[in-house]
Amino acid sequence: MKKKKKSHFNLKNLPIIIKNRIVGLYLFLAHQINIRLNFIYRKFFRREFVPIYCALLIFLITAIISGTVVLYDTNSHITSYRKMQQLFLEANYNLDKIRNKEMDVPRIFIKTLPSDFNMIESTKEKKDMFIKFLLPLILKKNEELLADRNKLISIKEKLDKNQSLTESEQKFFDLMKQNYKTTTQNIDDILVKLDEISVSMALGQAIQETGWGESRFLIQGNSIFAEWTWGGEGMLPRARKDGLIHRIKTFPTLYDSVDSYANNLNKTRYYAGFRRMRAKLRKENKPFYGRWLMSSMIHYSTEKNKYILDVKRIIRDNNLDDFNDVKLQKIEENNV
């Protein structure tokens, strides 16, 4: 009887072995996926669920067409300035066209700045990006303020005609009196406080406070206007003068910082002069030019007049007053 020769591993068979292993793995994975897909299909795609899915699909399509649903409105996951730049490009966001009133401002509301915002090398690009992310946030706040103001004006008109308020109107009136700390029935006292903020002044102060976005308070704490707080929370200034105990207020989002800034101007006693000047401009039907209104901001900074002159120069050199009468796009215009 002949002895069988021992089989030896042959390198020539290696491609065939690898091929067989790959094919086997593919067939195994395909089988497992097929099992799970069949389970999902049987579980969720029953015949009785079809009308529900069809109704949801029709509702979504109708909402998008009508403008009820905006496909991009608030953008919370901007991880780099290049992604933010791409987002602006996709929306055809062009500051020159906005200055020339050829387009309205896209409703793009950035929640937080990407950590690499300071790495933008081009000065012009950084300035454009800074204005582009901040402008919609300011306009959004003004949109809300103006809606409340118009509602209060309609209530005033009813009261002037000795007409009764509805329950919802009375609740709104009481809420405005509480928010703006007045116990009088004179709505004009509230309307002096309840008004839009100057877009160019807000942009100019934001640029001054953050150095066109380079401030760590902005990147780490969403603090656009470097507001002070004495509650023990907030970020500690590195160059805080002796005797001062304040910190810089931080916010969950950039919009919260804009909201706090507007409330500060509209409600606190330090800016009563600003509100009187704004009311005068409103009465004379003049724009809220930042270079005018900054004259009333003597209490905003410890640098007093120097601060005012610095912000006025920023507004003038960057033509920020061009943005005072721009508007956000209507919701239906922003569908993509």
Backbone torsions as a table, in degrees:
resi	resn	phi	psi	omega
1	MET	NA	131.9	-179.6
2	LYS	-80.4	138.3	175.7
3	LYS	-77.3	138.1	177.8
4	LYS	-72.1	137.9	177.7
5	LYS	-75.4	138.7	176.8
6	LYS	-68.3	133.7	-179.3
7	SER	-78.9	135.9	178.1
8	HIS	-112.0	149.0	179.0
9	PHE	-65.9	128.5	-176.7
10	ASN	-111.5	122.6	-179.2
11	LEU	-61.2	-24.0	-179.8
12	LYS	-67.2	-25.7	-179.1
13	ASN	-84.4	-6.7	-174.9
14	LEU	-59.3	-47.0	178.8
15	PRO	-59.6	-37.0	-178.6
16	ILE	-68.8	-40.7	179.7
17	ILE	-63.2	-45.6	179.8
18	ILE	-62.7	-42.6	179.9
19	LYS	-60.7	-44.3	-179.1
20	ASN	-64.5	-39.0	178.4
21	ARG	-64.8	-43.0	-179.8
22	ILE	-64.1	-44.0	179.5
23	VAL	-62.9	-41.5	178.8
24	GLY	-62.8	-42.4	178.9
25	LEU	-64.8	-41.5	179.0
26	TYR	-61.4	-45.7	-179.6
27	LEU	-63.9	-38.0	178.9
28	PHE	-64.8	-47.2	-179.7
29	LEU	-65.0	-40.2	178.9
30	ALA	-62.3	-39.0	179.0
31	HIS	-65.6	-43.3	179.8
32	GLN	-65.1	-42.0	178.2
33	ILE	-63.7	-41.9	179.9
34	ASN	-61.3	-40.8	179.5
35	ILE	-61.9	-45.5	-177.2
36	ARG	-70.3	-37.3	177.3
37	LEU	-65.7	-38.6	177.4
38	ASN	-64.0	-38.7	178.6
39	PHE	-64.3	-45.6	179.6
40	ILE	-63.0	-42.0	-179.7
41	TYR	-61.8	-46.3	-179.1
42	ARG	-66.8	-31.1	-175.0
43	LYS	-79.1	-43.0	-169.7
44	PHE	-112.9	-13.6	-177.2
45	PHE	-112.7	45.2	174.7
46	ARG	-72.3	159.3	-176.8
47	ARG	-60.7	-35.3	-177.6
48	GLU	-72.2	-15.9	179.2
49	PHE	-86.1	-16.5	-174.9
50	VAL	-56.5	-47.4	179.1
51	PRO	-59.6	-35.8	179.4
52	ILE	-65.5	-45.4	-179.9
53	TYR	-64.4	-39.5	179.0
54	CYS	-64.5	-41.5	179.7
55	ALA	-64.3	-41.7	178.2
56	LEU	-63.9	-39.9	179.6
57	LEU	-65.3	-44.1	179.0
58	ILE	-62.8	-41.2	179.8
59	PHE	-62.7	-43.7	-178.7
60	LEU	-64.8	-44.6	180.0
61	ILE	-62.9	-44.3	179.1
62	THR	-62.4	-40.9	-179.0
63	ALA	-64.9	-40.4	-179.9
64	ILE	-67.1	-44.0	-179.2
65	ILE	-64.1	-41.1	-176.4
66	SER	-77.0	-13.9	-179.3
67	GLY	92.4	1.4	178.5
68	THR	-65.6	-38.3	178.5
69	VAL	-106.1	122.8	177.4
70	VAL	-101.2	126.9	-172.9
71	LEU	-71.7	-26.4	165.7
72	TYR	-138.9	127.7	-178.7
73	ASP	-137.3	-58.1	175.3
74	THR	-114.4	131.0	-174.6
75	ASN	-116.6	106.1	-170.8
76	SER	-99.8	-8.1	-173.4
77	HIS	-121.6	49.3	175.7
78	ILE	-86.2	104.9	-172.7
79	THR	-96.0	-11.0	178.3
80	SER	-152.4	156.9	-178.6
81	TYR	-67.2	-25.4	178.0
82	ARG	-68.0	-36.7	176.5
83	LYS	-67.8	-38.0	176.7
84	MET	-65.4	-40.9	178.0
85	GLN	-61.9	-42.2	178.9
86	GLN	-64.4	-38.0	178.4
87	LEU	-62.1	-43.0	178.5
88	PHE	-65.4	-38.6	179.0
89	LEU	-64.5	-41.8	-179.5
90	GLU	-64.2	-29.0	179.3
91	ALA	-89.9	4.4	-177.1
92	ASN	54.6	39.0	-176.9
93	TYR	-75.7	107.2	-174.7
94	ASN	-128.6	115.8	-176.1
95	LEU	-67.6	-33.5	178.4
96	ASP	-63.9	-41.7	178.5
97	LYS	-66.4	-34.9	178.7
98	ILE	-69.4	-41.9	177.1
99	ARG	-59.7	-38.7	-176.9
100	ASN	-87.6	7.1	178.6
101	LYS	62.1	30.0	177.6
102	GLU	-89.1	-13.1	176.8
103	MET	-156.7	159.0	174.2
104	ASP	-93.3	169.3	-175.2
105	VAL	-79.5	126.6	178.7
106	PRO	-60.7	146.9	-179.3
107	ARG	-83.8	68.4	178.2
108	ILE	-112.0	112.2	-175.1
109	PHE	-113.5	100.2	-178.6
110	ILE	-75.2	128.1	-178.8
111	LYS	-76.6	-47.2	179.5
112	THR	-141.8	148.7	178.0
113	LEU	-76.2	144.0	174.6
114	PRO	-64.8	149.0	-175.4
115	SER	-66.3	-18.7	-178.6
116	ASP	-96.1	16.6	-178.9
117	PHE	-58.1	-35.5	-179.4
118	ASN	-70.9	-9.7	-178.2
119	MET	-86.4	-0.9	176.1
120	ILE	-66.3	120.0	-173.1
121	GLU	-81.5	-38.7	-177.5
122	SER	-74.7	124.3	179.1
123	THR	-62.8	-42.5	180.0
124	LYS	-63.6	-42.7	-179.8
125	GLU	-64.2	-41.3	179.4
126	LYS	-64.2	-41.3	178.8
127	LYS	-64.0	-43.5	178.8
128	ASP	-62.3	-44.4	-178.6
129	MET	-65.0	-37.8	-179.8
130	PHE	-62.9	-49.3	179.7
131	ILE	-64.9	-38.2	-177.3
132	LYS	-65.1	-37.7	-179.0
133	PHE	-79.1	-31.1	-174.2
134	LEU	-86.0	-35.2	-175.4
135	LEU	-56.7	-47.5	179.3
136	PRO	-62.2	-33.4	-179.7
137	LEU	-67.2	-41.1	177.6
138	ILE	-65.7	-43.9	-179.0
139	LEU	-66.2	-34.1	177.4
140	LYS	-63.9	-43.7	177.9
141	LYS	-64.1	-42.0	177.9
142	ASN	-63.8	-35.4	177.3
143	GLU	-60.5	-43.0	179.7
144	GLU	-69.1	-42.2	179.2
145	LEU	-62.8	-42.7	-178.4
146	LEU	-67.9	-35.0	177.5
147	ALA	-63.2	-44.2	177.6
148	ASP	-66.2	-38.9	-179.4
149	ARG	-63.7	-45.9	-180.0
150	ASN	-64.0	-36.9	177.6
151	LYS	-64.8	-39.8	179.5
152	LEU	-69.7	-35.6	177.3
153	ILE	-63.7	-39.9	178.2
154	SER	-65.4	-34.3	175.6
155	ILE	-66.9	-41.7	178.4
156	LYS	-60.2	-41.8	-179.9
157	GLU	-63.0	-37.8	178.0
158	LYS	-67.7	-42.5	180.0
159	LEU	-66.6	-36.4	178.1
160	ASP	-63.5	-26.4	178.9
161	LYS	-95.2	9.9	-179.1
162	ASN	59.0	33.6	177.0
163	GLN	-93.9	148.1	-179.6
164	SER	-76.9	146.5	177.0
165	LEU	-88.2	148.9	172.8
166	THR	-73.0	169.3	-179.8
167	GLU	-61.4	-42.9	-179.5
168	SER	-67.4	-37.1	177.7
169	GLU	-66.0	-40.3	178.9
170	GLN	-65.1	-41.0	178.1
171	LYS	-62.9	-41.8	179.0
172	PHE	-64.4	-43.6	178.5
173	PHE	-59.7	-45.0	179.3
174	ASP	-64.1	-38.6	179.4
175	LEU	-65.3	-41.5	178.9
176	MET	-65.1	-39.8	177.4
177	LYS	-62.5	-38.0	179.4
178	GLN	-71.0	-45.0	-177.7
179	ASN	-64.7	-37.5	-176.0
180	TYR	-104.3	16.4	168.7
181	LYS	50.3	61.9	173.2
182	THR	-139.2	138.5	-179.6
183	THR	-105.0	-1.1	-178.7
184	THR	-80.8	161.8	175.2
185	GLN	-91.5	4.0	-178.9
186	ASN	-82.2	106.3	-176.7
187	ILE	-66.6	-26.8	179.6
188	ASP	-59.4	-31.9	177.4
189	ASP	-63.9	-36.1	178.4
190	ILE	-75.7	-39.9	-176.9
191	LEU	-64.0	-26.1	175.2
192	VAL	-63.8	-33.9	-179.7
193	LYS	-88.7	-36.0	-174.6
194	LEU	-89.5	89.4	-179.3
195	ASP	-155.9	171.1	-178.7
196	GLU	-68.5	155.4	171.6
197	ILE	-92.3	157.4	178.7
198	SER	-73.5	121.9	-178.7
199	VAL	-63.4	-46.8	-176.8
200	SER	-67.7	-34.9	177.5
201	MET	-67.4	-42.3	179.0
202	ALA	-63.4	-42.7	177.7
203	LEU	-63.2	-44.8	-179.0
204	GLY	-62.9	-43.0	179.0
205	GLN	-67.7	-38.3	178.7
206	ALA	-62.9	-40.6	178.3
207	ILE	-65.0	-43.8	179.6
208	GLN	-64.0	-42.8	-175.3
209	GLU	-74.4	-29.1	-174.2
210	THR	-111.0	-7.5	-176.8
211	GLY	62.8	48.7	-177.4
212	TRP	58.7	37.3	173.0
213	GLY	95.7	6.5	-176.5
214	GLU	-88.2	-7.9	-176.4
215	SER	-68.9	136.3	176.5
216	ARG	-69.7	-24.6	176.6
217	PHE	-64.0	-34.3	178.6
218	LEU	-74.0	-50.2	-175.3
219	ILE	-68.0	-41.6	-175.2
220	GLN	-92.7	-26.5	-173.6
221	GLY	-126.1	7.9	180.0
222	ASN	56.0	28.1	-178.9
223	SER	-94.6	107.5	-176.2
224	ILE	-87.1	-34.3	-171.2
225	PHE	-113.3	12.0	175.2
226	ALA	51.2	46.6	179.2
227	GLU	-71.6	143.1	-179.4
228	TRP	-85.9	152.2	172.5
229	THR	-141.5	149.3	-178.7
230	TRP	-122.1	18.2	-176.1
231	GLY	-88.8	5.4	-178.6
232	GLY	91.7	-15.3	177.7
233	GLU	-97.6	174.2	179.2
234	GLY	101.1	-179.4	-177.0
235	MET	-97.9	141.6	-177.3
236	LEU	-83.8	122.9	176.4
237	PRO	-67.5	137.8	-178.8
238	ARG	-74.2	-30.9	-176.9
239	ALA	-110.2	38.6	-179.6
240	ARG	-69.2	132.7	-177.6
241	LYS	-70.0	153.7	178.8
242	ASP	-59.8	137.8	178.8
243	GLY	93.7	-17.0	179.2
244	LEU	-90.1	142.4	-176.7
245	ILE	-123.6	11.9	-176.1
246	HIS	-77.3	163.2	169.1
247	ARG	-125.7	172.3	177.8
248	ILE	-97.1	123.9	-176.8
249	LYS	-63.6	137.0	177.2
250	THR	-110.9	161.6	-174.0
251	PHE	-139.8	152.8	177.7
252	PRO	-65.0	-36.5	-178.4
253	THR	-138.7	167.2	176.6
254	LEU	-64.7	-37.5	180.0
255	TYR	-63.2	-35.8	177.8
256	ASP	-60.6	-33.5	177.8
257	SER	-68.9	-42.7	177.3
258	VAL	-63.1	-42.3	179.3
259	ASP	-60.6	-44.0	179.6
260	SER	-65.5	-40.2	178.1
261	TYR	-61.0	-45.8	179.5
262	ALA	-64.1	-42.6	178.1
263	ASN	-62.9	-37.5	178.4
264	ASN	-61.2	-47.2	-179.6
265	LEU	-68.2	-35.9	-172.2
266	ASN	-86.3	-17.2	-170.7
267	LYS	-122.0	-33.6	-172.4
268	THR	-80.3	153.6	-174.1
269	ARG	-69.2	-21.8	-177.6
270	TYR	-64.8	-22.2	-174.2
271	TYR	-115.1	28.6	175.2
272	ALA	-61.9	-37.1	177.8
273	GLY	-63.9	-41.2	176.1
274	PHE	-59.5	-43.5	-177.7
275	ARG	-67.8	-37.5	177.2
276	ARG	-65.1	-41.9	178.8
277	MET	-65.6	-41.3	178.2
278	ARG	-63.2	-41.8	179.2
279	ALA	-63.2	-36.4	178.2
280	LYS	-65.9	-43.7	177.3
281	LEU	-63.5	-38.2	178.3
282	ARG	-63.1	-43.9	-179.1
283	LYS	-65.1	-36.4	-179.8
284	GLU	-86.5	3.2	178.7
285	ASN	58.2	42.3	178.7
286	LYS	-108.6	153.1	178.9
287	PRO	-64.6	155.9	177.5
288	PHE	-85.1	68.7	-178.0
289	TYR	-65.2	128.9	-178.5
290	GLY	-63.6	-33.9	-179.3
291	ARG	-65.5	-28.4	176.4
292	TRP	-78.7	-50.7	-172.4
293	LEU	-69.6	-25.3	179.4
294	MET	-62.4	-23.1	-179.9
295	SER	-62.0	-22.2	-178.5
296	SER	-92.8	3.8	-172.4
297	MET	-99.4	39.5	-176.0
298	ILE	-65.3	-24.9	-176.7
299	HIS	-93.2	1.3	-174.7
300	TYR	-75.2	-33.1	-175.7
301	SER	-133.3	151.4	176.4
302	THR	-68.4	-14.3	179.1
303	GLU	-84.1	-3.6	171.9
304	LYS	52.2	-117.7	-173.3
305	ASN	-65.5	-33.4	178.2
306	LYS	-61.8	-42.6	178.3
307	TYR	-61.4	-45.4	179.9
308	ILE	-59.5	-46.1	-179.7
309	LEU	-64.9	-38.3	179.7
310	ASP	-63.2	-44.6	-179.2
311	VAL	-68.1	-40.1	177.6
312	LYS	-59.9	-39.5	179.5
313	ARG	-66.0	-40.2	177.5
314	ILE	-62.0	-44.1	179.8
315	ILE	-62.2	-44.0	-178.5
316	ARG	-68.4	-48.0	-174.2
317	ASP	-67.3	-27.3	-178.1
318	ASN	-106.7	10.4	177.4
319	ASN	50.9	45.2	-175.6
320	LEU	-73.3	-20.4	177.5
321	ASP	-65.2	-14.2	175.1
322	ASP	-61.1	-23.0	-173.6
323	PHE	-95.0	3.6	-173.3
324	ASN	-66.0	-32.5	-176.5
325	ASP	-114.0	22.0	176.5
326	VAL	-82.0	159.7	-176.4
327	LYS	-129.1	158.2	171.2
328	LEU	-73.7	150.4	173.8
329	GLN	-60.4	146.0	171.5
330	LYS	-64.8	150.6	-172.4
331	ILE	-57.4	-42.4	-176.6
332	GLU	-68.6	-19.5	178.9
333	GLU	-77.4	-13.0	-171.3
334	ASN	-99.1	3.6	177.5
335	ASN	-68.7	141.7	178.8
336	VAL	-129.3	NA	NA
